[in-house]
Amino acid sequence: MARIKNFDKKNKKSKFKKFKENKELLLLTIPGTLWFLVFAYLPMFGIALAFKDWKIHGGFLESLIKSEWVGFNNFKFLFGSSDAWLITRNTVLYNLVFIILGIVLPVTLAILLKELLNKKLSKFYQSSMFLPYFLSWVVVSYCLFTFLSPEKGYINSIITSLGGEKISWYTEPKYWVFIIIFMSQWKGVGYGTVVYLASICGIDKSYFEAAMIDGASKWQQIKYITLPLLKPVLIIMFITAVGGIFRADFGLFYQLPKDSGALYPVTNVIDTYVYRGLINLGNIGMSAAAGLYQSFVGLILILVTNGIVRKVDKENAFF
């Protein structure tokens, strides 16, 4: 018993010592911790809304307690709808494309930027690609409208000047699969590029110097040094992206096509469908059920994907 007590005392002292040594770093984590506590963990109590017929009875807690328990009835809004297959298909397929392009394009651009000898030019390109990330989809949608406006759009002006007929872009679903994918990558590729570029810049230069001495070409350096050392970051980004495969960027699918009903076959996803249902029906429980469904499926996908990665390459697993 005395040995156990001594061990506990030493363990507590070592923990306190580590805390003192890293107190500055721990203090820096406080804002992020508070943010997650307020905006991520406290709202989790609202999960109960997914199983209740929400009615306002005063304050939030009073309404939560007095609202009738309806079990899984709210989930029928998603699964019992005639559009359930359409919105699920659109959400998943778009996200699969976004995951693939969201890795290939940023990694390629990050490698190209790293290889530029003119560093000032490299920073200019980097800033230019990163700028669209800060624009809201509302602003982007109006910029796109100047190009695709059926009457005075820039693209239609070019088409008519070449002897063609104007295209009614906002009533033709066949074009919007490509427009949405292009605009999504245009807006988000800068963020991914910065992440991968930071990782590439962190690679020890001695690896490349040794490879150059051995006569390795640029492609061989990328293939045998850059890409293998990027693997941990690639895996983390891939797993987190898979976790959001049942979620869609609301602004991309709602604001960009101007909520045109003619485009619903290719632009209607789970998030926009739930929003329209909430506006029309005013049922908060249904929207809460959809959010819970997306979060639960995302959690399962992360666990499954991480489990597969852990079996293949244990060192690079997320957890």
N, C-alpha and C positions, 0 to 999 in steps of 0.2 A: 504493500500500500504506500509506503514511504517513497518507493521508487516511482510509482505512478504519479504521486503528488509533485515530486521534483520534476518529472517530465512535463506535467501540465504547466508548472510555473515557468520552466524554460521555454515551452511552446508559446505561452502568453507573452513572455519577454521578447522573444524573437519576432512575434507578430507586431508588438508595439514598436520595436526597433525598425521594422520594415515600414510601418506607418509613418514614423518620424522621418525616415530617409526619403519617402515618396510623397510627403504631405503636399508639396507644391503641385505635383501632377494630379493628386487626388482632388485638390481644390479646383483645378481646371475642369474636372469632370462634373462638378456640381451643377452648372447651368444645363448641361445635357441631361443629367439625371433628373433634374426638376422638370425639364421639358417632357421627357418620357413619362414621368409620374403623372403630370397634369393632363397631357394630351393622348397618352397611350394606355396607361394602366387604370386610372380613375374612370375613364369612359367605359371600361369593360363591364362595369355594373349594369350598363345599359343593354347588355346581352339579353336580359329578361324581357325587353320589349319585343324580341322576336317571337315570344311565346304568349303575348298578350294582345287583346283587342284594346289598343291605346285610346283612352278617353281622358280629357283634361278635367281634373277634379281639384284644381288649385295649383299647388307647387308640384315640382317634378316628382319628389318622393311620394307625396300623397297620391298623385296620379298613377305612379308605378304600382303602389300597393292596392289601390281601389279598382284598377283596370282588370277586366275579366280575363282569366287564364284560358287560352284557346288551344294550347298545345302546338301541334305542327300545322295548324290550319293556315297560318301565314305563308308557309312554304309552298302551298298549293298555287300561290300567285305566280311563282316561277315555273314549277314543274307541271302544273295543270293547264298552263297557257298553250294556245296553238302556236305561239312564237317561240316556245322554249328551245326547240331544236335549232331554229335560226339564230337566236341571240347567242346560244352556247357555241355553235359552230363558228360564227363570226369572231367571237371573243377569243376562242382557242387558236384558230388558224392565223388570225392577225398577230397574236402574241408569239406564236411559233416563228413566224417570219421576222418579227421584231427581235426575238432572241438571237436568231442566226445572224441577221444583218447588224445587230447591236454589238456583236463580238467581232465579226469579220471586218467591217468598215472602220471602227475606231482603232483596232489593233494595226491595221494596214496604214492608216493615216498617222498613227503615233510613231510607227517605225520610219515612215517617210520623213516626218518632221525631225526625228532624231538624226537622220542621215544628212539633213541639209547643213551645208557648211556655213551659210550665212545665217547666223543666229538671230539677227534683227528681223530678217525676213521670216524666219521660223516663228518668232513671237507674234509677228503680224498675222500670219496664217492661223496661228493658234487662237488669237483673240477674235479673229473674224469668224471662225467656226464656233467659238464658244458663245458669241453674242446672241444668236437666235434662242439659246437655251433660256435666257432671261425674259424673253418676250412672252406675253400671255397669248393663249390661243385666240382670244377675241381680236387682238391686234393682228395676229397672223391671218385670221380668217378674212379681215378686210383687205389686207395686202393681197391675199390670194384672189379675192373678188375682183380686184382691179385687173387681174390677168384673165379671169374666167367669166367676167360679166357677159351675159348673152348679147347685149347691145353694143357696149363700148369697151369691152374687154380687149386687152392688148393682144392676146392670142387670136381672138376672132378677127381683129383688124389685120393681122398678118395673113390669116387664112383667106379672107375676102380679097386682100390685095393680090394674092396669088391665084385668084379666080375660083376659090372654093366657096362653100356655103357655111354660114355661121352654125356653130354647135351650141345647143342649149345644155351647157355643162351640168347645171343643177337639176336636170331632169333625166340624165343619162347615167344609170348605175354602173354601166360597163367600164367607165373611165375611172371611177372613184376608188376602186381597189388599188390601182397604181398611184393615184393622187395621194391617198391616205398614207400609203407606205412611204412614198417619197417625202412628204411633208414631215412625217414622224422622224425619219432619219435626218432630214435637213435640220430639224430643231434639236434633236438629241445627240447627234454624232459628236458635237464639240465636247460635251460633258464626258462621254466615254473616252474620247481621245485624250483628254487631260488626265484621266485616271490612269490609263495605260502608259502614257508618256511619263508620268511621275514614277511609275514602276520601272520603266526602262532606264530612266536617268539614275535610278538607285542601284542598278547593276554595277558591280565592281569593274572598272575599266581594264584591270589587269587581265581579265578573261579575253577581252577583244585584242589587247596588245599581244598576248601569247598566241592567239589565233592568227593574227597578222604575221607574226614571226614565222609561224608554221606554214604560211602561204595560203591561208583560208580566204576565199572570196567573200564579198559582202553577203551574198545569198547564204553561203555556208555559215557565216557568223550569225545571221538571223535564224537559220534553221537549227543550229546546234547550240547556240548560246542564248539568244534573246527569247525565242519562243519557249524553250524548256524552263527558263527562269521566270517567265511570265505565267507559267501554269498555275501556281497557287492563286494568283489574282483572278485569272480566267475562271477557275473553278468556283471561287466565291461569288463572282459576278453572275455566273451561270446558274448556280443554286438559288440565289436570291431572285433572279429573273424567272426561274421556273415556279417559284412560290407565288408569283403574281400573275400566273398564266390565265387565271379566271377573273382578273381585274383588267379594266380598260381605261385608257386616258379619256376622261369624260369630255374635256375640251376638244380633243382631237376628233371625236366622233359626233359631238353635238354642235359645237360652234363652227367648225370648219365647213361642213356641208350646209350650214344655215338651217339646220333641222328640217330639211326638205323631205316631205313624206315620200316622194318618188324614189329617194335614195335609201329608204329603210332596208331593202334586201341586202345591201352591202355595208350599211353604216350603223344599223341597229345592233347594239351589244348589250350585255347585261346591265351595265351602269346607266345607259341612256334609257333602256326599257323601264328600269325601276324608277328613274326620275320622272318619266312621263306618267307612270302609274301612280306615283306619289302626288303629282300635280292634279291628275284627273280624279283620283279617289280620295286623296288626303289621308291615306292609311299609313301611319308611321311604322306600325308593326310589320307590315309587308316589306318596307325598305330595310328595316332592321334585320329581318329574316334573310334577305338577299345578302346583306353585308356579312352576316354570320356565316352563311353558306360559302361565300367567297373566301373568308378568312380560314375557315375550317379546312376547305379543300386545299388552300395554299399551304397550310401547316402540314397536311399529309404529304403533299408533293415535295416539300422541302425535306421532310424526314426520309421519304423514300429515295429521293435523289442523293441526299447525303449518305444514306446507307449503301447505295450502289457505289458511290465514289470511295467510301471507306473500305469496301471490299477490294476494289481495284487498286487504290492508292491511299493507304491509311494516313500517310503523313499530310496529304493535302485535303483531307476531309474538313468540312466546315466545323464539325464538332464530333 
